[in-house]
Structure formats: structure tokens, C-alpha cells
Amino acid sequence: YYDTQDLGKTKVEALKEKLLLINPNAVINIENKKVMPTKESDDVIGIEELTGYVFLLVDSMKTRENLWNAIKQNKNIVHCWESRLG
């Protein structure tokens, strides 16, 4: 999803910019916080709190798997993009 123009940006910032190039009228809310399957503290977002569309952009395959399994349980998530799990 990323190229050299994205160096120095967070993944969520870079992806938001790319999506707005496709649809400048899109409303995109980004959270640059740690997301866990369940909320453990105030600085963590639990999957149960998320709604709408989710892009899994974490590097750890184990974390991706844990988040994916939690996302499947949340009926408020419309779609999840996960490009690295089989």
C-alpha cells in the first residue's frame, strides 16, 4: 500500500491520504493508538469499540491473527482489510 512518498508518516496517516485521493469526500477517522482484542487501559482501543471499516496495518503476524479473530466477533465492523493472513 505504501511507497517512498510515505516515508516518515505513520501507516494510518499515509493510508488516509491515499484514500482521500480516491475519494476526497470520504470521511476517514484514524486512531493512532494501540488496538487490542479487548480494552486493557485508557490508552488502548479494544476491538469491541470499533465500528465501520478496519484496516489491519500491524507488523506482527501473531497480533494480526489475534485482532482478526476478535474482529470476526464484532458485528459493528462492516469490513476488515487484512492483506497478509492466508
Secondary structure, 3 states (H helix, E strand, C coil): CCCHHHCCCCHHHHHHHHHHHHCCCCCCCCCCCEEECCCCCCCEEEHHHCCEEEECCCCCHHHHHHHHHHHCCCCCEEEEECCCCC
